[in-house]
Structure formats: C-alpha cells, structure tokens
Amino acid sequence: MKTDIKLILIPLLALTIGAVALIYFNKKSLDPTPVKTETSILHREGNYKKGSSTAKVTVVEFFDPECEGCAAFHPLLKKIAGEYPNDVQIVARYMLFHGNSHPAALALEGAGKQGKFWEMYNFMLERQNEWSHQKDPVNLVFEKFAKELGLNIEEFNKAYDDITFQAALAKDMADGQALGVKGTPTFFINGKKLGNLSYNDLKGAIDEELKK
C-alpha cells in the first residue's frame, strides 16, 4: 500500500513543480520591461547633435575641450561632417580630465542655451592655446568668445552656477565611465567603439555602416 502511494505522489509532485516553473517562465517572457543595454546610454535627450536627424550613421564623440588630442582631431571630424552631411549625425558628449575642462564645458552649455553650442565648441578646440592649462581663471577668455558670438553675456555667465548644466556634465561622465571611456577623444559609430583613432579608420567605420 505504501508503495502504491509513492507511485501516485511522485508523478503528482513532478507535475506540480513543472506547472509552477511554466507559470514563472511565461511571466518572465511576457515582462514588458526592456533590458537595458550599453547602447541605450550612448546618447540621451538634451545632448547636442549636428547633422541630419534621419542620418543612417550616428557618431558619438566623448571629448574634453582642454584635451590636445581632441583639438588635433577636430579638423578631421569637421571634414567628416562636411563629407557626409546627410548620412552622418554627430553627437557631442563630455568626458572631462583636465583642470580647466569643467568651466569650459559649462561655458559650452551656456552658449548652447543661446543656440551657439557648436560655434563655441569650434572656438574651444580651434583656439585652445588661448585658455588651456592656464592657472588664472579662464572665464574671461570664455566671455571674450561669447562676445564674439554675440551672446547675452549676463545670461552666459550664469552657466557656471547652473545646477542643470552641472547635472548634464555629471550624467555624461557617468555614462562615459559605464561605456569604458578612458581617454579622449573616444568615438562610437552606431554603438561600436572606434579602435584606432585616425581619419581613415573613422571614415572606414562610417562607410561600413552605410553599406548595411
């Protein structure tokens, strides 16, 4: 009799466990919450973009305005933008390593608020020798740039104390660290990190994406 009970209980227990497992895995597969991937933090709402919004290729640049490498690569990036006006969109993100990088990034945000981010970006990199690695406060140099761009100086100077801008910089830094950005400039082409930093490598990576 005891043997008969075991023969009945063992299959019943197995069926119960199987049913519970089936309900659990079905629930997991129907869970609508998307899995967060690294590419989801490559660019966010509010990041400054240049180029067509319908471009097939997105180039994300993590840059430091005081980085000499960023300044050296800047003409090549401008060349890329000119060669692919409809096919490439460039997204600028901060990764700040140098002493004057933080106020420079805040000045960029201040210019961006008045619609002149990319113009100030060009000034920062093309005229880097006017302000980089200086011990004296560099805000006066940035104010000079702002005047040349025709910005409202009173509004521009508020950028250095703007909590929203501070948060934007912190978000870029956190995302860059999560993506493994350890130096600047670092480029991601449609989510793929560019291995070798050269014009030919960047152009080649873009052309590969355009073939798809």
Protein Blocks (a to p, Z undefined) as FASTA:
>chain_A
ZZmmmmmmmmmmmmmmmmmmmmmmmmmmmpmbdcddfklmmpcghiacedjfkbfbdcdd
dddfklmklmmmmmmmmmmmmmmmmlpccddddddfbfklmmmmmmmmmmmmnopmmmmm
mmmmmmmmmmgopabdfklmmmmmmmmnopafklmmmmmmmmklmmmmmmmmmmmmmnop
abdcdddeehiacfbgcfklmmmmmmmmmmZZ
